Structures are given as structure tokens and as C-alpha cells.
Amino acid sequence: MTNPAQPPPLIARPVDSNSEDHLRNCLAWHLLSRRTRTEVQEWLKQQPEVLRSDMRVRLNRLREQVKAMREVARP
């Protein structure tokens, strides 16, 4: 489970906070920060292929942003 003190840029600085794109990013952030890897995999299996593919990309992008944030925060 991932839970840094602040959300990554993809969530914290949306281009349009009312867009479908931002809502999906928020869903990805929720899954990444509140669910176990197994729970996320199970959720993905239940989704249609198009949504599943889209969410995998978003989840991976958020993981990379969190990883980068942690590297910058290291003393």
C-alpha cells in the first residue's frame, strides 16, 4: 500500500478537476493508496478490457510519481 504525505502531481495539480480524466486519476490514486496489490488486481479483473488497460497505465504512472517523490524526499 502506498500513502505518502501528499498526493503526486497527477492528482495534486489537475488540468481540469471536473474532467473524466481527473476522476479516473483519482480512482487510480484511491486504489493505489487504500487497497492492497491483490485487491487492485481483483478489481482490475472485474473491469471491461478498455477500462482495465486505461487504469493500469494510470496506476503505473502514479506509482512512478510516488517513487520519484520518495527519492527526492530522502535525506
C-alpha positions in Angstrom: 0.0 0.0 0.0 1.3 3.5 -0.8 0.5 6.5 1.3 2.9 9.4 1.0 2.1 12.6 3.0 0.9 14.4 -0.1 -0.6 13.2 -3.4 1.6 13.1 -6.5 1.4 15.8 -9.2 -1.1 13.9 -11.3 -3.6 14.3 -8.5 -2.5 17.5 -6.8 -2.3 19.6 -10.0 -5.1 18.5 -12.3 -5.7 20.4 -15.6 -9.4 20.2 -15.1 -10.6 18.8 -11.7 -14.1 18.0 -13.2 -12.9 16.0 -16.2 -13.3 12.3 -16.7 -9.5 12.0 -16.9 -9.1 13.6 -13.5 -11.8 11.4 -11.9 -10.1 8.3 -13.3 -6.7 9.5 -11.9 -8.4 10.0 -8.5 -9.8 6.5 -8.7 -6.3 5.2 -9.5 -4.9 7.1 -6.6 -7.6 5.7 -4.3 -6.8 2.2 -5.4 -3.1 2.7 -5.1 -3.2 4.3 -1.7 -6.0 2.4 0.0 -6.0 -1.1 -1.4 -3.5 -3.9 -1.4 -1.9 -5.1 -4.6 -4.1 -8.2 -4.6 -7.3 -6.1 -4.1 -6.3 -3.9 -7.0 -5.6 -6.9 -9.2 -9.0 -8.4 -8.3 -10.7 -5.1 -9.1 -9.0 -4.8 -12.4 -10.1 -8.3 -13.4 -13.7 -7.3 -12.9 -13.5 -4.3 -15.3 -14.0 -4.2 -19.0 -10.8 -4.5 -21.1 -10.8 -0.9 -22.1 -11.1 0.4 -18.5 -8.6 -2.2 -17.3 -6.0 -1.1 -19.7 -6.6 2.6 -19.0 -6.4 2.1 -15.3 -3.2 0.0 -15.5 -1.5 2.9 -17.3 -2.7 5.4 -14.7 -1.7 3.2 -11.7 1.8 2.7 -13.2 2.1 6.5 -13.8 1.1 7.2 -10.2 3.5 4.6 -8.8 6.3 6.2 -10.8 5.4 9.7 -9.4 5.3 8.4 -5.9 8.6 6.7 -6.3 10.1 9.9 -7.6 8.7 11.9 -4.7 10.2 9.5 -2.2 13.6 9.7 -3.9 13.5 13.5 -3.7 12.4 13.4 0.0 15.3 11.1 1.1 17.9 12.9 3.2 
